[in-house]
Amino acid sequence: MNWDKVYDIVFVGAGTAGLAGAIQAVKNGDKVLILEMAKPGEFRSSMSVIAGVMDFPGTKYQKAKGIEDSPELYTADLVNNCGGDYDLCKAMTERLHKTLDMVENDLGLVPKDVIGGWGHSVGRCHLFDGPKVLRRLEEKALELGVEIAWETPGKELVYDKTLGVLGIIAENAGQEVAVKARKGVVLCTGGFGYNKKLCKEFGPDHLQDLIRLMPPTHTGLGLEMALKIGAATRDIKHALKCSLPTCIHTLADTSIQYLGGIVVNKSAKRFIREDTWYGYLGDAGAKQQDGIYYIIYDDAIRSRAKKDFPTWLRHKEFKGDTIEDLAKELKLDPKALKATVDNYNKMAAAGKDTECGRTTLDGNFGSPIPVDKAPFYGMECKPSTTSFKGGIRIDTLNRVLDWDGYVIPRLYAAGEVTGGYFGKGGYIWGTMTVMGMTCGAIAADDAHKNKPM
C-alpha cells in the first residue's frame, strides 16, 4: 500500500483522551499525529460541557481538608456504584497520580477546591475550569511537537488479519489520505450522540428525544471503524445515558436538585429520589409525560447555589411568592404541587423521606431540608446527554478486543468511545474526564512498546 504519511502512533480525536495520550506518546519519544474532524477552536470535547471536575484519590489537596482517600477506595466506589469492571477501574485509578502530575506540571493547573460528589464515599472531586483544561492540553501537545490534522476525520482502519491495524484512511477536503501507524492507532472519538442510527440501535426508545449537549463531532465514527474489523462492545446498552436536568428554554444543565430542590412531573408528583446519581434521574425523567419534569426550590437553596455554584443558575427560572403562584407559572395544578411540597416538608422536618427515600444533599453530605423559604422557584426540564457510558471492549492496557476476547493488534481505544466502567449505567461525578486522560496515556505507553512496522 502507498502511504501518504507515516507516524509511530495516530490518535483519532483531539479531545481529552486524544490530547493527553498524544502528550504521553511524545514524552515516550514517538512521532505522533492526531486526526480531528473539527476545525481549530470548535466545540469537540465533553470536557467543555462540564464544570471540569476531575477525581483524584489521596492527594495533598484532600489531606489539607482532612480527607483520607486511596485508589483502592475509588475503585470500590466505581465497582459498587457504577458497575465498573474491577480490573479496568483498578488500572485507571492506580495511574491517577500520574494524571495529576500532568495537570499540575505540564498544564500548570491546580484545583480551585475539593468537594464531595454523588456516588463518592469521600470528597475527591477536584474542581477545574473545563474549557481551560482542554485549551491547555492542546497548547501543551502543540508545544511538544504533536501534529494535529484539523478537519480530517478518520474514515477506515487499514487492517491485516495477521498483523493487525497498520494505519488509517482519513479524509481531508474530499481527498483520502493514507496514514501509516508504525506502532498503533488509538481511537479517542467520543460517543455517538449525533448518529441517529446507532442511537436507535443501542438506546431505548424513551431516550431518543434527549437534548444533546455533546460535541457534534460525536458521530460514532470510531465505534463504526472498530466494529467493521471485528471489535467487540461492552455495556453498549448504557452508552446513550442521561446526564443532568437541562432547561428546555436555555439548554443549560443544573445540579440544583442536589442542594435540596425536589423534582416533580406534570402531575406535580415526585417520581424519584432527588439525590440519586447521574443517569438515574434523567432516565426516570425521560419516562414521564412528554419527557418533561420540574425542579422546585426555594430562596434558601437558590442563595446557596448563587454563592457556591453560580453555574447552576444559568437556566430560565420561574418564580412565585407562594407555591401556588409558582405552580401557575409552570402551568401545574396549584393544589397538587402544594400538597406535594407540604408532604415533603413534613418528611424533611422529621428527617426521613418515606415517599422516595432521599437521604442526602449535595451528593454525599447532609439530610433533606424543607423547601419553605419564599419566594419559590422552578425550572422546566428535559433529560439531556453529554457523554456516553458504553462502547468498544478493551483490556487494562486499552487494547481493543474482539468478540472472542482476543486483542486486535495495534488498535487501542480510550475515553468515551470505550465500555467497561459503567456496567450498571450509573455514573459518579468527575470520572469521565480522568478516565479519558488516564486511559489515553495508558494506550500511549503500551503502543510505545510495540515493534515498529
FIKE-203825 format. One record per residue (C-alpha): x, y, z. Coordinates in Angstrom, 2 decimals. Layout:
N
(atom (X Y Z))
...
//
This chain:
453
(atom (0.00 0.00 0.00))
(atom (1.16 3.53 -0.73))
(atom (1.21 5.65 2.40))
(atom (0.87 9.44 2.24))
(atom (2.15 9.97 5.78))
(atom (3.97 7.84 8.35))
(atom (3.87 8.21 12.13))
(atom (4.53 5.99 15.11))
(atom (1.14 6.47 16.76))
(atom (-2.02 8.02 15.32))
(atom (-4.70 9.28 17.70))
(atom (-8.18 9.76 16.28))
(atom (-9.84 12.66 18.09))
(atom (-8.33 15.78 19.70))
(atom (-10.39 15.68 22.86))
(atom (-9.37 14.92 26.41))
(atom (-8.19 11.35 25.78))
(atom (-6.50 12.04 22.46))
(atom (-4.57 15.10 23.60))
(atom (-3.43 13.56 26.89))
(atom (-2.42 10.36 25.11))
(atom (-0.52 12.31 22.45))
(atom (1.38 14.25 25.12))
(atom (2.42 10.99 26.79))
(atom (3.41 9.44 23.45))
(atom (5.69 12.36 22.57))
(atom (7.28 12.13 26.00))
(atom (7.98 8.48 25.20))
(atom (9.81 9.56 22.04))
(atom (7.16 8.67 19.46))
(atom (6.20 10.67 16.40))
(atom (2.51 11.48 16.78))
(atom (-0.41 12.64 14.66))
(atom (-3.93 13.47 15.83))
(atom (-6.74 13.29 13.29))
(atom (-9.58 15.65 14.20))
(atom (-12.91 16.19 12.48))
(atom (-13.46 19.71 13.85))
(atom (-11.88 22.99 12.86))
(atom (-9.42 24.63 15.28))
(atom (-11.28 26.13 18.21))
(atom (-14.54 24.34 17.51))
(atom (-16.51 22.51 20.19))
(atom (-15.17 18.94 20.16))
(atom (-14.87 17.62 23.73))
(atom (-17.33 16.77 26.50))
(atom (-14.81 18.38 28.88))
(atom (-16.07 21.76 27.68))
(atom (-19.63 20.88 28.73))
(atom (-18.92 20.02 32.32))
(atom (-17.51 22.03 35.19))
(atom (-14.07 20.47 34.75))
(atom (-14.43 18.14 37.72))
(atom (-11.67 15.54 37.98))
(atom (-11.43 12.81 40.60))
(atom (-8.06 12.14 42.21))
(atom (-7.63 9.92 45.32))
(atom (-5.13 10.52 48.11))
(atom (-3.96 13.99 47.05))
(atom (-2.35 16.76 49.09))
(atom (-5.45 18.83 48.40))
(atom (-7.60 16.22 50.10))
(atom (-5.21 15.86 53.02))
(atom (-5.31 19.64 53.57))
(atom (-9.05 19.25 54.17))
(atom (-8.64 16.19 56.38))
(atom (-9.90 13.75 53.74))
(atom (-8.44 10.24 53.73))
(atom (-8.66 8.51 50.38))
(atom (-6.91 5.92 48.19))
(atom (-7.03 4.40 44.70))
(atom (-8.48 1.26 46.29))
(atom (-11.41 3.21 47.75))
(atom (-12.08 4.98 44.46))
(atom (-12.01 1.63 42.66))
(atom (-14.55 0.25 45.13))
(atom (-16.87 3.22 44.53))
(atom (-16.69 2.71 40.77))
(atom (-17.35 -1.02 41.04))
(atom (-20.14 -0.76 43.62))
(atom (-21.94 2.34 42.37))
(atom (-21.30 2.22 38.62))
(atom (-20.89 -1.48 37.96))
(atom (-17.38 -0.90 36.67))
(atom (-15.10 -3.80 35.78))
(atom (-12.72 -4.20 38.72))
(atom (-9.57 -4.72 36.67))
(atom (-10.26 -1.77 34.35))
(atom (-11.10 0.53 37.23))
(atom (-8.05 -0.57 39.22))
(atom (-5.71 0.03 36.27))
(atom (-7.16 3.52 35.85))
(atom (-7.23 4.61 39.50))
(atom (-3.70 3.38 40.19))
(atom (-2.36 5.68 37.49))
(atom (-4.27 8.80 38.52))
(atom (-1.27 10.23 40.38))
(atom (0.49 10.47 37.01))
(atom (-2.52 12.20 35.50))
(atom (-2.47 14.73 38.33))
(atom (1.24 15.26 37.67))
(atom (0.38 16.06 34.06))
(atom (-2.32 18.51 35.10))
(atom (-0.06 20.28 37.59))
(atom (3.31 20.18 35.83))
(atom (2.51 20.03 32.11))
(atom (-0.68 22.09 32.12))
(atom (0.22 24.35 35.04))
(atom (-3.20 23.97 36.68))
(atom (-4.23 23.46 40.30))
(atom (-7.74 22.70 41.58))
(atom (-9.90 25.51 42.90))
(atom (-11.38 23.26 45.57))
(atom (-12.10 19.67 46.53))
(atom (-15.69 18.72 47.29))
(atom (-17.92 15.67 47.58))
(atom (-19.96 14.38 44.68))
(atom (-22.74 11.91 44.17))
(atom (-21.58 8.33 44.35))
(atom (-18.26 9.10 46.05))
(atom (-17.72 7.81 49.58))
(atom (-15.35 10.74 50.31))
(atom (-14.71 14.17 48.86))
(atom (-12.39 13.62 45.88))
(atom (-13.92 15.88 43.22))
(atom (-11.19 18.39 42.32))
(atom (-12.66 21.47 40.65))
(atom (-11.07 22.90 37.50))
(atom (-12.28 25.05 34.61))
(atom (-13.26 22.52 31.92))
(atom (-12.59 24.62 28.78))
(atom (-9.28 25.80 30.26))
(atom (-8.11 22.22 30.82))
(atom (-8.84 21.33 27.19))
(atom (-7.12 24.50 25.96))
(atom (-4.01 23.77 28.00))
(atom (-3.93 20.18 26.76))
(atom (-3.95 21.40 23.17))
(atom (-1.32 24.06 23.83))
(atom (0.98 21.55 25.53))
(atom (0.56 18.97 22.78))
(atom (1.47 21.50 20.08))
(atom (4.36 22.79 22.19))
(atom (5.78 19.25 22.34))
(atom (5.52 18.79 18.58))
(atom (2.29 16.85 18.21))
(atom (0.80 17.36 14.75))
(atom (-2.96 17.91 14.62))
(atom (-4.69 17.42 11.27))
(atom (-7.83 19.55 11.59))
(atom (-10.94 18.85 9.52))
(atom (-9.52 15.40 8.81))
(atom (-11.77 12.67 10.22))
(atom (-10.74 9.05 10.23))
(atom (-12.66 7.02 7.69))
(atom (-11.43 3.41 7.73))
(atom (-8.83 1.35 9.56))
(atom (-6.25 -0.41 7.42))
(atom (-6.34 -3.91 8.85))
(atom (-4.46 -7.13 8.22))
(atom (-5.85 -10.28 9.88))
(atom (-2.37 -11.45 10.80))
(atom (-0.54 -8.23 11.62))
(atom (-3.43 -6.18 12.98))
(atom (-4.04 -2.49 12.34))
(atom (-1.42 -0.97 10.02))
(atom (-2.81 2.52 9.73))
(atom (-5.89 4.52 8.86))
(atom (-7.55 6.14 5.87))
(atom (-8.57 9.70 6.67))
(atom (-10.31 12.33 4.60))
(atom (-9.43 15.98 4.07))
(atom (-11.24 18.34 1.70))
(atom (-12.81 15.38 -0.07))
(atom (-9.47 13.64 -0.63))
(atom (-8.41 10.38 1.01))
(atom (-5.18 10.37 2.98))
(atom (-3.46 7.07 3.88))
(atom (-1.64 7.36 7.20))
(atom (0.65 4.58 8.36))
(atom (0.82 3.99 12.11))
(atom (4.03 2.07 12.81))
(atom (3.08 1.25 16.40))
(atom (-0.65 1.68 16.61))
(atom (-3.88 3.63 16.24))
(atom (-5.73 4.95 19.30))
(atom (-9.44 5.70 18.89))
(atom (-10.49 8.67 21.04))
(atom (-13.57 9.73 19.09))
(atom (-16.09 10.12 21.91))
(atom (-19.64 8.82 21.85))
(atom (-22.21 8.54 19.08))
(atom (-24.85 11.04 20.18))
(atom (-25.15 12.58 16.72))
(atom (-25.57 9.26 14.95))
(atom (-29.31 8.64 14.92))
(atom (-28.91 5.15 13.50))
(atom (-26.62 3.99 16.31))
(atom (-28.72 5.76 18.97))
(atom (-31.80 3.96 17.72))
(atom (-29.98 0.62 17.62))
(atom (-28.39 0.77 21.06))
(atom (-30.60 3.20 23.02))
(atom (-34.06 2.54 24.49))
(atom (-36.93 4.26 22.70))
(atom (-37.65 6.57 25.63))
(atom (-34.14 8.04 25.29))
(atom (-34.41 9.11 21.65))
(atom (-35.74 12.62 22.40))
(atom (-32.95 13.80 24.69))
(atom (-31.36 17.24 24.47))
(atom (-27.90 16.58 23.04))
(atom (-25.18 18.63 24.70))
(atom (-22.17 16.69 23.47))
(atom (-20.00 17.94 20.60))
(atom (-21.46 17.48 17.09))
(atom (-18.24 15.61 16.24))
(atom (-19.50 12.71 18.35))
(atom (-20.85 10.78 15.38))
(atom (-19.71 7.28 16.28))
(atom (-17.00 7.11 13.61))
(atom (-14.50 5.43 15.92))
(atom (-17.03 2.85 17.06))
(atom (-18.07 2.07 13.49))
(atom (-14.47 1.69 12.28))
(atom (-13.71 -0.71 15.13))
(atom (-16.88 -2.75 14.64))
(atom (-16.08 -3.13 10.95))
(atom (-12.89 -5.08 11.73))
(atom (-14.44 -7.27 14.42))
(atom (-14.13 -5.28 17.65))
(atom (-16.49 -6.25 20.45))
(atom (-18.60 -3.87 22.51))
(atom (-19.18 -3.64 26.22))
(atom (-22.06 -2.04 28.13))
(atom (-23.25 -0.60 24.84))
(atom (-26.84 -0.54 26.11))
(atom (-25.71 2.08 28.64))
(atom (-23.92 4.24 26.08))
(atom (-26.88 6.54 25.47))
(atom (-27.34 7.62 29.07))
(atom (-28.98 10.70 30.51))
(atom (-26.94 13.47 32.04))
(atom (-28.12 16.28 34.33))
(atom (-31.51 18.03 34.19))
(atom (-31.43 20.54 31.35))
(atom (-33.56 23.65 30.92))
(atom (-35.86 23.41 27.92))
(atom (-35.60 27.15 27.33))
(atom (-31.86 27.85 27.67))
(atom (-30.34 24.35 27.20))
(atom (-28.36 24.95 30.41))
(atom (-27.97 21.99 32.74))
(atom (-28.10 22.17 36.51))
(atom (-27.47 20.19 39.67))
(atom (-29.52 22.40 41.97))
(atom (-31.65 19.43 43.00))
(atom (-28.67 18.16 44.96))
(atom (-28.81 21.25 47.17))
(atom (-32.33 20.40 48.32))
(atom (-34.68 21.01 45.42))
(atom (-37.40 18.48 44.69))
(atom (-38.32 17.01 41.32))
(atom (-41.90 16.60 40.10))
(atom (-43.64 15.57 36.87))
(atom (-46.54 17.21 35.02))
(atom (-48.93 15.83 37.64))
(atom (-46.89 17.70 40.29))
(atom (-45.89 14.37 41.83))
(atom (-42.40 13.29 42.87))
(atom (-41.22 10.24 40.96))
(atom (-37.64 9.60 42.12))
(atom (-35.28 10.43 44.98))
(atom (-33.57 13.67 44.03))
(atom (-30.15 12.69 45.33))
(atom (-29.87 9.72 43.02))
(atom (-26.74 9.51 40.90))
(atom (-26.31 10.99 37.47))
(atom (-28.15 8.95 34.89))
(atom (-30.96 7.57 37.00))
(atom (-32.80 10.88 37.40))
(atom (-32.63 11.66 33.70))
(atom (-33.68 8.15 32.73))
(atom (-36.70 8.36 35.04))
(atom (-37.48 11.87 33.76))
(atom (-37.46 10.65 30.17))
(atom (-40.26 8.23 31.06))
(atom (-42.54 10.97 32.39))
(atom (-45.31 12.55 30.31))
(atom (-43.72 14.26 27.28))
(atom (-40.31 13.58 28.84))
(atom (-40.70 16.76 30.91))
(atom (-40.18 17.32 34.62))
(atom (-39.62 20.23 37.01))
(atom (-37.20 21.16 39.77))
(atom (-38.81 23.10 42.62))
(atom (-36.64 25.01 45.09))
(atom (-36.83 27.93 47.50))
(atom (-34.90 31.13 48.16))
(atom (-32.57 29.47 50.69))
(atom (-31.48 26.83 48.15))
(atom (-31.14 29.45 45.45))
(atom (-28.98 31.66 47.69))
(atom (-26.61 28.79 48.38))
(atom (-26.35 27.99 44.67))
(atom (-25.70 31.65 43.84))
(atom (-22.88 31.73 46.38))
(atom (-21.21 28.34 45.86))
(atom (-22.39 27.07 42.46))
(atom (-23.35 30.04 40.25))
(atom (-23.20 27.95 37.06))
(atom (-26.17 26.00 38.38))
(atom (-28.38 29.08 37.85))
(atom (-27.99 29.52 34.10))
(atom (-31.47 28.16 33.40))
(atom (-34.69 30.11 32.97))
(atom (-36.26 30.47 36.39))
(atom (-39.99 30.61 37.08))
(atom (-40.85 32.44 40.31))
(atom (-43.76 32.70 42.72))
(atom (-44.34 34.25 46.12))
(atom (-46.18 31.08 47.11))
(atom (-46.03 27.50 45.91))
(atom (-49.45 28.00 44.32))
(atom (-48.21 31.07 42.44))
(atom (-45.19 29.12 41.19))
(atom (-47.45 26.28 40.06))
(atom (-49.47 28.69 37.93))
(atom (-46.28 29.99 36.29))
(atom (-45.24 26.42 35.50))
(atom (-48.78 25.51 34.36))
(atom (-49.05 22.85 37.05))
(atom (-52.02 22.13 39.31))
(atom (-51.55 24.53 42.28))
(atom (-53.33 22.26 44.78))
(atom (-51.37 19.22 43.69))
(atom (-47.98 20.97 43.87))
(atom (-48.83 22.49 47.26))
(atom (-49.77 19.05 48.59))
(atom (-46.53 17.53 47.26))
(atom (-44.33 20.26 48.76))
(atom (-46.17 20.24 52.09))
(atom (-45.78 16.48 52.37))
(atom (-42.09 16.68 51.50))
(atom (-41.52 19.42 54.08))
(atom (-43.14 17.31 56.80))
(atom (-40.89 14.38 55.94))
(atom (-37.82 16.62 55.79))
(atom (-38.63 18.09 59.20))
(atom (-38.98 14.56 60.57))
(atom (-35.65 13.59 58.98))
(atom (-36.98 10.77 56.83))
(atom (-38.25 10.73 53.25))
(atom (-40.73 7.86 53.31))
(atom (-42.03 8.65 49.82))
(atom (-38.92 8.34 47.63))
(atom (-36.11 7.56 50.08))
(atom (-33.99 10.68 49.72))
(atom (-31.20 10.69 52.30))
(atom (-28.61 13.25 51.22))
(atom (-27.83 16.71 49.93))
(atom (-25.02 17.78 47.62))
(atom (-24.25 14.25 46.52))
(atom (-22.99 12.85 49.81))
(atom (-23.50 15.11 52.76))
(atom (-26.35 16.43 54.89))
(atom (-30.01 15.45 55.29))
(atom (-33.13 16.52 53.33))
(atom (-34.27 20.06 54.18))
(atom (-37.71 21.67 53.84))
(atom (-38.49 23.76 50.77))
(atom (-40.25 26.56 52.64))
(atom (-38.40 29.89 52.27))
(atom (-40.28 32.24 49.92))
(atom (-40.03 33.19 47.15))
(atom (-40.13 29.86 45.36))
(atom (-38.53 28.93 42.06))
(atom (-38.98 26.31 39.36))
(atom (-37.17 25.03 36.30))
(atom (-38.75 23.22 33.36))
(atom (-36.50 20.33 32.33))
(atom (-35.91 17.61 29.81))
(atom (-33.25 14.92 30.06))
(atom (-30.02 15.60 28.23))
(atom (-26.88 13.68 27.44))
(atom (-23.30 14.96 27.46))
(atom (-21.13 11.85 27.42))
(atom (-21.72 8.20 26.61))
(atom (-21.12 5.33 29.03))
(atom (-20.51 2.28 26.84))
(atom (-18.73 1.33 23.65))
(atom (-15.70 -0.63 22.46))
(atom (-14.45 -3.53 24.60))
(atom (-10.90 -3.02 25.89))
(atom (-8.47 -4.62 28.30))
(atom (-6.49 -2.95 31.09))
(atom (-3.89 -1.68 28.58))
(atom (-6.67 -0.14 26.49))
(atom (-6.11 -2.64 23.70))
(atom (-9.26 -3.30 21.69))
(atom (-10.67 -6.84 21.98))
(atom (-12.67 -8.92 19.52))
(atom (-15.74 -10.99 20.36))
(atom (-13.61 -13.97 21.37))
(atom (-11.66 -11.85 23.83))
(atom (-8.50 -11.67 21.74))
(atom (-6.53 -8.47 21.26))
(atom (-6.77 -6.79 17.87))
(atom (-3.06 -5.97 17.42))
(atom (-2.07 -2.30 17.32))
(atom (-5.59 -0.97 17.93))
(atom (-6.40 0.94 21.11))
(atom (-9.36 2.95 22.37))
(atom (-9.66 5.43 25.21))
(atom (-12.30 7.66 26.75))
(atom (-15.96 7.86 25.89))
(atom (-15.70 5.51 22.93))
(atom (-14.99 2.59 25.30))
(atom (-17.10 0.50 27.66))
(atom (-16.46 -1.35 30.90))
(atom (-16.54 1.37 33.54))
(atom (-20.31 1.83 33.90))
(atom (-21.87 -1.61 33.76))
(atom (-24.90 -0.51 35.78))
(atom (-25.42 2.57 33.68))
(atom (-24.63 4.67 36.74))
(atom (-22.04 7.40 36.93))
(atom (-20.16 9.19 39.67))
(atom (-19.15 12.78 39.18))
(atom (-15.81 13.58 37.55))
(atom (-14.94 10.08 36.35))
(atom (-15.19 10.58 32.58))
(atom (-12.54 13.28 32.48))
(atom (-9.85 11.44 34.41))
(atom (-10.75 8.19 32.71))
(atom (-10.21 9.78 29.29))
(atom (-6.92 11.46 30.16))
(atom (-5.53 8.49 32.05))
(atom (-6.52 5.80 29.56))
(atom (-5.22 7.85 26.64))
(atom (-1.84 7.83 28.37))
(atom (-2.07 4.11 29.18))
(atom (-2.68 3.37 25.50))
(atom (0.28 5.56 24.51))
(atom (2.60 3.70 26.87))
(atom (1.61 0.28 25.59))
(atom (1.72 1.29 21.92))
(atom (5.22 2.64 22.51))
(atom (6.38 -0.91 23.32))
(atom (5.17 -2.34 20.00))
(atom (7.78 -3.25 17.41))
(atom (7.52 -0.61 14.66))
(atom (6.03 -1.91 11.43))
//
